[in-house]
Structures are given as C-alpha cells and as structure tokens.
Amino acid sequence: MRKIFERLIKIIRVDTKNLFSKGAIHLLASMILVKALGFPVQVFLARVLGPEYMGHIAVINAVMTFGELFAVMGISGAVLKFVSEPVDEEHKRELLFHGLFIVCFTAVVIAIVVFFIGFFNLIENDVANSYLKILCWTIPFSALSIVMTFNFQALKQITKKAKIDLNIKIISASFFIGGAYFWAFEGYIIARVFITVLTALTVLFIGRRYISFFKIDLSIVKKIVKFGLWGVFAMVTLIVVTTADIICLTTILQDAKIVGYYSIAALLIQLIRMLPKSIMDTAFPYLSEIGEDYSALKAAYWKIFKRMILMMSFVILIAYLFGGLGIKIVFGTNYIHSIAPFNLLLVGLLFSSAGSPAGRTLLALGKINVNFYISFITGGLNILLNIIFITKMGMMGAAVATVITHFVWLTMNQICIYHFLLKK
C-alpha cells in the first residue's frame, strides 16, 4: 500500500527542496483511506435506509457544512497559514490560542442559529429540521477539532494528524453502522453526535502540549480574523459551488428520493475528488513556505498542474468506464438513476481538479481575497444555473449546472494565477 502512495507523491513531485516530506505520504494515505472507510458506511446507509433517507441526510449535511464553516470562520486556514510560516515556537502557540479562543465564541453563536433554523422549520424538509435541533450542538466540538488538526498540519506533524484521522474514522464507521443497523435513522444521528464529541475531546487531549494561555492580543486577533474572514467568505462561496445542486434540488423538486439518487452520484465524485484534494493539502504548508520565492513557486505550480491533469484524466476515464457497473453492484439496482448524473459530474471533476493547484498557489501567495472573488462569482452563477437547468431538466439539470460552474471556476483561476505569478 505504501508503495502506491509513494508513487502518487512521485507523480507530482517538484524540484523544490522539502516540498514533500516522508510524513506527507502518511497524510496522503490517511486522507484517501479515511474517505475510503467512509464509503462502505455510505453504502450501508444507502441500502438500509433507502433513497428517501439518503436525501434527508444530504440536506442535513449541507446545512451542517455551512454551520461548521461559519463556526470555524476561516480560523483554521489562518492557523495553517501563519503557524506554518518561519516564526518561533512561542508565537506558534500564541497563534493557536487566539484561534481557539475566537472559535469558542463563533461556534456557539452558529449553533444557536442552526437550532433556530430547525426550530422554525426554515428548510423544506421536516425530517431535516427535526434533527438539526439536535445536531447543531455538535458544531462547537467540530469547530475546535478542525482548528486543532489544522495546527498539526501547519507544524508538519503529518504522521500524527494522519493517525488521528484514520483511527477516528475507523471508530466512527463502526458506530454509524451499528447505530443505523439497530435503530435506523435515529441511531445514525445518535452515533454522529457521540463521534463528533469524542473526536473533539481526543484531538484536544492529544494536542494539549501546544495549548498555552496568553493575554489576548488584539493585533493577533485582528490579523487572524482578517485572514479568516476572507477565507470563510471564499469557502462559503466555494461550498455554494459544490452544494447548490443538492439545495436547489431539494427546494425546487421537493422529492427526497430524487435528491437521494443525486446524492449518491455526488458522494462518488467526492470520493474521487479526495485524491487531488489530499495531494494539494500535503503540498500547501510547503507552498506557503516558499510563497515569497516567485521562481520556486512558479516551478512548483507548473509541475503540479501538468501532472495533476495527467493523473486525473486517467482516474476519471477509469471511473467513467466502470462507475455505472460499480453503482449497480455496490448500491443496488435501486440507484440505477444515479449513473447518468455521475457520468456527467466526472467532467466537472476534471475541471475542478485542474483548477485546484492554482487555487492553493494563490492562497500561498496570500491572495485569499482573490479566491473569494472567484468563488463568489462562480457560487452565484451556480445557483442561477441550477435554478434554470433543474426547472427544465430535473436531476440532470443539477449536473449540467455543476459542470458549467467548474469550467468557469477553472478559467478564472488560470487567469488569476497567470496575472499574479506566471507573468512575473
């Protein structure tokens, strides 16, 4: 197994010293394995609960994703960026403390907001509204866990982060399967609450040596929040790009079964997307280190970009040839309607993978505001396209809108990376 991941690293290796460490192999392996371990859980849930409840889960996941994003408020990205920079250890701990301090307040506020969303039935899904009132209270735990794990990555303690992610995923998979098997949908919700709390407590305990108490420094708070706000704006709009299809399908069609079919196609796309995402996650702390060396960063970008396209073209071709058969075998014939949107979404996946090196490189350059503008434009476009195409084409319209949006996102990223890096 390790040889496979070493070859993946070799595919995108650049001629910049220490761009990938030995620990990066562990992170890449763990991220792919974590996603792979989550896949059987989704298969089990799909078979036990059926398309309708998978639709409910998709809606809940969409709301909780936004909730957790606003709770973290981009602080995790700020911690990753600033802690990975060449500063002394004391200042690294000070940055982490301020990040955790800010998140404690924002996460509680967002949890209350999500509670009222469920309480006042603001989502066009009664089942989702009911369980959001419970799941909302896991948001503070999830937010603290996210910031802490980003700190591990910033410190380049890749192996530690990889082991934590992998072990927690194994435990959570067992609880999700057991909960759903014995108590159906309610068991899944209970397991989800338990695992989120357990994960946060475990991560904070492991990282306790990095947690020190400092006097609040408003200049550090301002620095983190300023970077974080641009980050959260960019991530919100980026998530709109990736989740608008589910939200619009739910709102326009109001058919949980159709949403369930589409969510399986989207799930498989997310599984494949983990490969380019994990590669860019392992590279980012090192790209951030050379962010002021334009020649080194340019060399790193070009090599990753070219080989990312080559690798993902091969992966997507295999997925197209065998994905439909895999859906029938793994999920059953009940999900045969997921095949068509899956095949079309593969095209969008190629576009988004090709654009990911530019997005991360812009972030390494400190151009997080540019990432926001790109995501804002494409996010708005995605909502508009989903409304138009879903109304005309139903479920396939969501896939068409997503593909067009990813193409526009890729184009804008390439224009910006040329302007800010390549032409210098």
C-alpha positions in Angstrom: 0.0 0.0 0.0 2.8 2.4 0.9 4.5 1.9 -2.4 1.3 3.0 -4.2 1.1 6.3 -2.2 4.9 6.9 -2.7 4.2 6.7 -6.5 1.4 9.1 -6.2 3.7 11.5 -4.4 6.3 10.9 -7.1 3.8 11.8 -9.8 3.5 15.4 -8.6 7.0 15.9 -7.0 8.5 19.2 -7.9 12.1 20.4 -7.9 11.7 22.4 -4.7 13.6 21.2 -1.6 11.4 19.5 1.0 8.2 20.2 -0.8 7.0 16.8 0.4 8.3 15.1 3.5 8.0 11.5 4.5 5.1 12.5 6.6 3.2 13.8 3.6 3.0 10.2 2.4 1.2 9.3 5.6 -1.2 12.2 5.2 -2.0 11.4 1.6 -2.5 7.7 2.5 -4.7 8.5 5.5 -6.8 11.1 3.7 -7.6 8.6 1.0 -8.1 5.7 3.4 -10.4 7.9 5.6 -12.5 8.7 2.6 -12.4 5.0 1.5 -13.5 3.9 5.0 -16.4 6.3 4.8 -17.6 4.9 1.6 -18.7 1.5 3.0 -20.7 3.4 5.6 -22.5 5.3 2.9 -23.2 2.1 1.0 -24.6 0.5 4.2 -26.8 3.5 4.9 -28.0 3.7 1.3 -29.0 0.0 1.4 -30.5 0.1 4.9 -32.2 3.5 4.9 -33.1 3.8 1.2 -33.0 6.7 -1.2 -35.5 8.9 0.7 -33.5 8.9 4.0 -30.3 9.4 2.0 -32.0 12.6 0.7 -32.7 13.7 4.2 -29.0 13.1 5.2 -27.8 15.1 2.1 -29.9 18.1 3.2 -28.7 17.8 6.9 -25.1 17.5 5.7 -25.5 20.6 3.5 -26.8 22.7 6.4 -24.2 21.4 8.9 -21.4 22.0 6.4 -22.4 25.7 6.2 -22.8 25.8 10.0 -19.4 24.4 10.7 -17.8 26.6 8.1 -19.2 29.8 9.7 -18.3 28.5 13.2 -14.7 28.0 12.3 -14.9 31.3 10.4 -11.7 30.6 8.4 -9.7 30.5 11.6 -8.4 27.0 10.7 -7.0 28.4 7.4 -5.4 31.3 9.3 -3.8 29.0 11.8 -2.5 26.8 8.9 -1.1 29.8 7.1 0.5 31.7 10.0 1.7 28.7 12.1 3.4 27.2 9.0 5.4 30.3 8.5 9.0 30.5 9.9 8.2 32.0 13.3 9.4 30.9 16.8 7.5 28.1 18.7 6.2 30.5 21.4 4.5 32.6 18.7 3.0 29.5 17.1 1.4 28.5 20.4 0.1 32.1 20.8 -1.5 32.0 17.3 -3.2 28.7 18.2 -4.5 30.0 21.5 -6.1 33.0 19.8 -7.5 30.8 17.1 -9.2 28.5 19.6 -10.4 31.5 21.7 -12.1 33.1 18.7 -13.7 29.8 17.6 -15.2 29.2 21.1 -17.4 32.2 20.6 -18.3 32.0 16.9 -19.2 28.3 17.2 -21.7 28.8 20.0 -23.4 31.6 18.1 -23.7 29.5 14.9 -25.0 26.5 16.9 -27.8 28.7 18.2 -28.5 30.0 14.6 -28.8 26.4 13.3 -31.1 25.5 16.2 -33.5 28.2 15.2 -33.3 27.1 11.6 -34.7 23.7 12.7 -37.0 25.2 15.3 -38.8 27.5 12.9 -38.8 24.9 10.0 -36.8 27.1 7.6 -35.7 24.1 5.5 -38.1 22.5 3.0 -37.6 19.1 4.8 -39.4 18.3 8.1 -37.1 15.4 9.0 -34.0 17.6 8.5 -35.5 20.4 10.6 -36.2 18.0 13.5 -32.7 16.6 13.7 -30.9 19.9 13.1 -32.1 20.9 16.5 -30.0 18.1 18.0 -27.0 18.1 15.7 -26.5 21.9 16.0 -24.9 21.4 19.4 -22.1 19.4 17.9 -20.9 22.4 15.9 -18.6 23.8 18.7 -16.9 20.5 19.2 -16.4 20.0 15.5 -15.0 23.6 15.1 -12.4 23.1 17.9 -11.4 19.8 16.4 -10.9 21.3 13.0 -8.7 24.2 14.2 -6.5 21.8 16.3 -6.0 19.3 13.4 -5.0 22.2 11.1 -2.4 23.2 13.7 -0.9 19.7 13.4 -0.7 20.1 9.7 0.9 23.5 10.0 3.5 22.2 12.3 4.2 19.5 9.7 3.3 16.8 12.2 1.7 15.0 9.4 2.0 11.5 10.8 0.2 12.4 14.0 -2.6 14.0 12.0 -2.8 11.0 9.7 -3.1 8.6 12.7 -5.7 10.6 14.4 -7.9 10.9 11.3 -7.6 7.2 10.5 -8.3 5.9 14.0 -11.3 8.2 14.5 -12.7 7.2 11.1 -12.5 3.5 11.9 -14.3 4.1 15.3 -16.9 6.3 13.7 -17.6 3.9 10.9 -18.4 1.2 13.5 -20.8 3.4 15.4 -22.6 4.7 12.3 -23.1 1.1 11.0 -24.2 -0.2 14.4 -26.5 2.8 15.1 -28.2 2.5 11.7 -28.5 -1.2 11.9 -30.2 -1.3 15.3 -32.1 2.0 15.4 -32.3 3.1 11.7 -32.1 6.8 11.1 -32.3 7.8 14.7 -29.3 5.5 15.5 -27.3 7.2 12.8 -28.0 10.6 14.3 -27.1 9.5 17.9 -23.8 7.9 16.6 -23.0 11.1 14.8 -23.4 13.2 17.9 -21.3 10.8 20.0 -18.5 10.6 17.5 -18.2 14.4 17.0 -17.9 15.0 20.7 -15.4 12.1 21.1 -13.3 13.4 18.2 -13.0 16.9 19.7 -12.1 15.7 23.1 -9.5 13.2 21.7 -7.9 15.8 19.4 -7.7 18.4 22.1 -6.2 15.9 24.5 -3.5 14.8 22.0 -2.7 18.4 21.2 -2.7 19.7 24.8 1.1 20.3 24.8 0.5 23.0 22.1 -2.2 24.8 24.1 -0.9 27.6 26.3 -2.7 30.5 27.8 -1.8 34.0 26.7 -3.1 37.5 27.3 -5.4 38.4 24.5 -3.5 40.4 21.9 -5.9 42.4 19.7 -3.4 42.8 17.0 -3.2 39.0 16.6 -7.0 38.7 16.8 -7.3 41.3 14.0 -4.7 39.5 11.9 -6.3 36.1 12.3 -9.9 37.4 11.9 -9.0 39.4 8.8 -7.4 36.5 7.1 -10.1 34.1 8.4 -13.0 36.3 7.1 -11.6 36.3 3.6 -11.1 32.6 4.0 -14.6 31.9 5.2 -16.1 34.1 2.5 -14.1 32.1 -0.1 -15.1 28.8 1.5 -18.8 29.7 1.8 -18.9 30.6 -1.9 -16.9 27.5 -2.8 -19.3 25.3 -0.8 -22.1 27.0 -2.7 -20.4 25.8 -5.9 -20.3 22.2 -4.5 -23.7 22.0 -2.6 -26.0 24.4 -4.5 -27.2 21.4 -6.6 -28.4 19.5 -3.5 -30.1 22.6 -2.0 -31.7 23.6 -5.3 -32.9 20.0 -6.0 -34.5 19.9 -2.5 -36.1 23.3 -2.8 -37.4 23.1 -6.4 -38.3 19.4 -6.8 -39.1 18.6 -3.1 -38.6 14.9 -3.7 -36.3 13.3 -1.2 -35.9 10.2 -3.4 -34.5 12.1 -6.3 -32.2 14.0 -4.0 -31.1 10.6 -2.7 -30.3 9.4 -6.2 -28.3 12.5 -7.0 -26.5 12.4 -3.6 -25.1 9.0 -4.4 -23.6 10.4 -7.6 -22.2 13.4 -5.7 -20.8 11.0 -3.0 -18.8 9.1 -5.5 -17.5 12.3 -7.1 -16.4 13.4 -3.6 -14.7 10.1 -3.1 -12.6 10.5 -6.3 -12.0 14.2 -5.5 -10.2 13.2 -2.3 -7.2 12.2 -4.4 -6.4 15.7 -5.8 -7.5 17.4 -2.6 -5.2 15.2 -0.4 -2.3 15.9 -2.7 -2.9 19.7 -2.5 -3.3 19.5 1.3 0.0 17.8 1.7 1.7 20.4 -0.6 0.2 23.6 0.9 2.3 24.1 4.0 5.4 23.8 1.8 4.0 26.1 -0.8 3.3 28.6 1.9 6.9 28.5 3.0 8.1 29.4 -0.5 5.3 31.9 -1.1 7.7 34.8 -1.4 10.1 33.0 -3.8 8.3 33.5 -7.1 10.7 31.4 -9.2 10.4 28.4 -6.8 6.7 28.8 -6.5 6.3 29.0 -10.3 8.3 25.8 -10.8 6.2 24.1 -8.1 2.9 25.2 -9.6 3.7 24.2 -13.2 4.8 20.7 -12.3 1.8 20.0 -10.0 -0.6 21.5 -12.6 0.6 19.4 -15.5 0.8 16.1 -13.6 -2.5 16.7 -11.9 -4.2 16.9 -15.2 -2.4 13.7 -16.4 -3.3 11.8 -13.3 -6.9 12.9 -13.0 -7.6 12.3 -16.7 -6.6 8.6 -16.2 -8.6 8.3 -13.0 -11.7 9.9 -14.5 -11.5 7.7 -17.6 -11.5 4.5 -15.4 -14.4 5.9 -13.3 -16.4 6.6 -16.5 -15.8 3.1 -17.8 -16.6 1.2 -14.6 -18.6 3.6 -12.5 -22.0 2.7 -13.7 -21.4 -1.0 -13.1 -20.0 -0.2 -9.7 -23.1 1.7 -8.7 -25.3 -1.3 -9.7 -23.2 -3.8 -7.8 -22.4 -1.7 -4.7 -25.6 0.3 -4.1 -28.0 -2.0 -5.9 -30.4 -1.5 -8.8 -32.5 0.9 -6.7 -29.8 3.5 -7.5 -29.6 3.0 -11.3 -30.8 6.6 -11.7 -27.6 7.8 -10.1 -25.5 6.6 -13.1 -26.3 9.4 -15.6 -25.6 12.3 -13.3 -22.4 10.6 -12.1 -21.0 10.3 -15.6 -21.7 14.0 -16.3 -20.3 15.1 -13.0 -17.0 13.4 -13.9 -16.4 16.2 -16.4 -16.8 18.8 -13.8 -14.4 16.9 -11.6 -11.7 17.1 -14.2 -12.2 20.9 -14.4 -12.1 21.4 -10.6 -9.0 19.2 -10.3 -7.2 21.1 -12.9 -8.0 24.4 -11.1 -7.0 23.2 -7.6 -3.3 23.9 -8.0 -4.0 27.5 -8.9 -6.4 28.0 -6.0 -3.9 26.7 -3.4 -1.0 28.6 -5.0 -3.0 31.9 -4.8 -3.6 31.1 -1.2 0.1 30.5 -0.6 0.8 33.9 -2.2 -1.6 35.5 0.4 -4.2 36.3 -2.3 -7.1 34.9 -0.3 -9.3 37.8 -1.4 -8.8 36.7 -5.0 -10.0 33.2 -4.0 -13.1 34.8 -2.5 -13.9 36.9 -5.6 -13.6 33.8 -7.8 -15.7 31.7 -5.5 -18.3 34.5 -5.1 -18.8 34.8 -8.8 -18.9 31.1 -9.5 -21.1 30.5 -6.5 -23.7 33.0 -7.7 -23.5 31.6 -11.2 -24.0 28.0 -9.8 -27.2 29.0 -8.0 -28.6 30.7 -11.1 -27.7 27.8 -13.4 -29.2 25.3 -11.0 -32.5 27.1 -10.9 -32.6 27.4 -14.7 -31.5 23.8 -15.6 -33.3 21.9 -12.7 -36.5 23.6 -13.7 -36.0 22.5 -17.3 -34.2 19.1 -16.9 -34.8 17.9 -13.4 -32.0 16.0 -11.7 -29.7 16.1 -14.8 -30.0 19.9 -14.8 -28.2 20.0 -11.5 -25.3 18.1 -13.0 -25.2 20.3 -16.1 -25.1 23.4 -13.9 -22.3 22.0 -11.8 -20.1 21.1 -14.9 -20.5 24.6 -16.3 -19.7 26.2 -13.0 -16.5 24.2 -12.5 -15.4 25.2 -16.0 -15.8 28.9 -15.3 -14.0 28.4 -11.9 -11.1 26.7 -13.7 -10.9 29.5 -16.3 -10.9 32.3 -13.7 -8.3 30.5 -11.6 -6.0 30.2 -14.6 -6.4 33.8 -15.5 -5.5 34.9 -11.9 -2.6 32.6 -11.5 -1.1 34.0 -14.7 -1.6 37.5 -13.6 -0.2 37.1 -10.0 2.5 34.6 -10.6 3.3 33.2 -14.1 3.9 36.5 -15.9 6.3 37.9 -13.2 
